[in-house]
């Protein structure tokens, strides 16, 4: 299976009109982005939808593998939410590779709020294809 990017990815695609349009950069071995939580990202009144936060965390890990030329897809994703994220918050999302045993790659990601508090964290097991 060959994985391809066509700029319509919901999380990072610049051409997706309803996407998150996350832009990433490296900070050492970590891969980081900013997720600016907008009203359309709401779940409960005034709070980001947990699934969208999970999407941002997953993207930080999956796209990192893409950038490292590791052709892999998420096989398992586990997310732990620590505190609600309010609409209008700007989160820093940071992903990293934690273990590599081809064809398995393990990754981790975290989201922190503007005060630096951990609001959510994730781990994933991806499989090279």
C-alpha positions as CSV (number, residue, x, y, z in Angstrom):
1,X,0.0,0.0,0.0
2,X,1.4,3.4,-1.0
3,X,0.2,6.3,1.2
4,X,-0.2,9.6,-0.7
5,X,-0.9,13.2,0.4
6,X,-3.2,15.3,-1.7
7,X,-3.8,18.4,0.4
8,X,-7.4,17.4,1.4
9,X,-6.4,15.8,4.8
10,X,-8.9,16.9,7.4
11,X,-6.2,17.7,9.9
12,X,-3.5,19.3,7.8
13,X,-4.8,19.8,4.3
14,X,-4.6,23.4,3.1
15,X,-7.3,22.8,0.5
16,X,-9.9,21.2,2.8
17,X,-12.5,24.0,3.4
18,X,-13.6,22.5,6.7
19,X,-10.3,21.1,7.9
20,X,-8.1,22.1,10.9
21,X,-5.3,23.2,8.6
22,X,-2.6,22.3,11.1
23,X,0.9,23.4,10.2
24,X,3.9,21.5,11.7
25,X,7.5,22.1,12.3
26,X,10.3,20.2,14.1
27,X,11.6,21.2,17.6
28,X,14.5,18.8,17.9
29,X,13.0,15.3,17.5
30,X,9.5,16.6,18.5
31,X,7.0,17.6,15.8
32,X,4.8,20.5,16.9
33,X,1.8,22.5,15.8
34,X,-0.7,25.0,17.2
35,X,-4.4,24.1,17.3
36,X,-6.5,27.3,17.6
37,X,-9.8,26.1,19.0
38,X,-12.6,27.8,17.1
39,X,-16.4,27.8,17.8
40,X,-17.0,25.3,15.0
41,X,-14.8,22.8,17.0
42,X,-17.2,22.8,19.9
43,X,-18.7,19.7,21.5
44,X,-20.4,20.7,24.8
45,X,-21.1,24.4,25.0
46,X,-17.9,26.3,25.1
47,X,-15.6,23.3,25.1
48,X,-13.7,21.6,22.2
49,X,-15.1,18.3,20.9
50,X,-12.9,15.5,22.3
51,X,-12.8,13.8,18.9
52,X,-11.3,16.8,17.2
53,X,-8.6,17.0,20.0
54,X,-7.9,13.3,19.4
55,X,-7.6,14.1,15.7
56,X,-5.0,16.8,16.3
57,X,-3.0,14.5,18.6
58,X,-3.2,11.6,16.1
59,X,-2.1,13.9,13.2
60,X,1.0,15.0,15.2
61,X,2.1,11.4,15.5
62,X,1.0,10.1,12.0
63,X,2.4,13.1,10.1
64,X,5.7,12.8,12.0
65,X,6.0,9.3,10.7
66,X,5.3,10.6,7.2
67,X,8.0,13.3,7.5
68,X,10.5,10.6,8.7
69,X,9.6,8.6,5.6
70,X,8.0,5.8,7.7
71,X,5.1,4.6,5.6
72,X,2.7,3.7,8.4
73,X,-0.9,3.9,9.5
74,X,-2.4,4.2,13.0
75,X,-3.4,0.8,14.3
76,X,-4.3,1.8,17.9
77,X,-4.9,5.2,19.4
78,X,-5.3,5.9,23.1
79,X,-6.2,9.4,24.4
80,X,-6.4,10.6,27.9
81,X,-8.1,13.9,28.6
82,X,-6.9,15.8,31.7
83,X,-9.1,18.9,31.6
84,X,-11.6,20.7,29.4
85,X,-10.3,22.9,26.6
86,X,-12.2,26.1,26.1
87,X,-13.2,27.6,22.7
88,X,-10.6,30.3,21.9
89,X,-7.7,28.4,23.5
90,X,-4.6,28.0,21.5
91,X,-3.1,24.6,22.2
92,X,0.4,23.4,21.5
93,X,0.4,19.8,20.2
94,X,3.7,17.9,20.3
95,X,4.4,14.5,18.9
96,X,7.4,12.1,19.1
97,X,8.5,8.6,18.3
98,X,8.9,6.5,21.4
99,X,9.9,3.1,20.1
100,X,10.5,1.5,16.7
101,X,10.3,-2.3,16.1
102,X,9.5,-2.7,12.4
103,X,6.9,-3.1,11.3
104,X,5.6,-1.5,14.5
105,X,6.2,2.1,15.5
106,X,5.1,3.6,18.8
107,X,4.5,7.3,19.2
108,X,3.2,9.8,21.8
109,X,1.7,13.2,21.7
110,X,0.5,15.8,24.2
111,X,-1.6,19.0,24.1
112,X,-0.9,21.9,26.4
113,X,-2.9,25.0,26.9
114,X,-1.6,28.6,26.9
115,X,-0.6,28.3,30.6
116,X,1.4,25.2,29.8
117,X,-0.9,22.8,31.5
118,X,-1.3,19.3,30.0
119,X,-4.9,19.0,28.8
120,X,-4.6,15.8,26.8
121,X,-2.1,13.1,25.9
122,X,-2.1,10.2,23.4
123,X,-0.2,7.2,22.4
124,X,-0.4,5.3,19.2
125,X,0.8,2.1,17.7
126,X,1.3,2.3,14.0
127,X,2.0,-0.3,11.4
128,X,4.3,0.1,8.5
129,X,2.5,-0.7,5.2
